[in-house]
Amino acid sequence: MENTSEYKYRDMECILCDKKIVQIYTGNEEKPYEGCWNDGTVGVVSMGYGSLLDGNMYLICVCDTCLKKKHKEGKIDLLGNYIFD
């Protein structure tokens, strides 16, 4: 599968609801997941052994509203808080 990323200081959309998430700071143009995003987060998901997509890495965005909703529904777990724990 070829790299289709054209990320260069652009806003992203939530993969669940399509809400636009605006980047408010980037520390590294090549690693947007290290930047700050308004009302959401951007991260890398790496597909491990057993997936049909073994080895693929995806840059994804999820808005805060969807994260809170999916946590409340029990579909995702909160592991902690790296700032306050």
Protein Blocks (a to p, Z undefined) as FASTA:
>chain_A
ZZfbfcehiacddfklopacddfbdfbfklmmlmccehiacddddddehiakgoiacddd
ddfklmmmmmmnopaccfbjfklZZ
